[in-house]
Amino acid sequence: MSSNHIKIITESRKARYNYFIEDTYEAGMVLLGTEVKSLRLGRVNLKDSYARIKKGEVFVHQLHIGAYPFAFYGNHDPLRKRKLLLHKREIKRLYGKVNEKGFSLIPLKIYFQGGKVKLTLALARGKRKYDKRDTIRRREEQRDLERSKKGY
């Protein structure tokens, strides 16, 4: 098995529906041992999670990593804020965009890459209600087009 093997743990399906994705960044995560073991079991939820920049560091909030069921003591807080590892220049670029143009930082997916836990962070702008309706309409048109190609 190669060291670049990627195993996706979870993806945020709602993110692309609720936001326009402008750019994505890959970030490492600072985790505790019980958190990594819980991630291996797939006990994670990205719903309502977001990232914030504070004092030149990026933290992800509301990322729920369930408690590890086999730990006798020292289990982690499922909703604690976790530090993301990004290059300084990436953090500066993100800080500028988030503060000026009303962008949000939204986690898109969490995966293992070469034994390390990585998170894909999206620089995103929230969609309005009419944008969401437009997304649904396009998806349905695409589905109808696929159906007509198959000959149903």
Secondary structure, 3 states (H helix, E strand, C coil): CCCCCEEEEEECCCHHHHEEEEEEEEEEECCCHHHHHHHHCCCEECCCCEEEEECCEEEEECCEECCCCCCCCCCCCCCCCEEEECCHHHHHHHHHHHHHHCCEEEEEEEEEECCEEEEEEEEEEECCHHHHHHHHHHHHHHHHHHHHHHCC
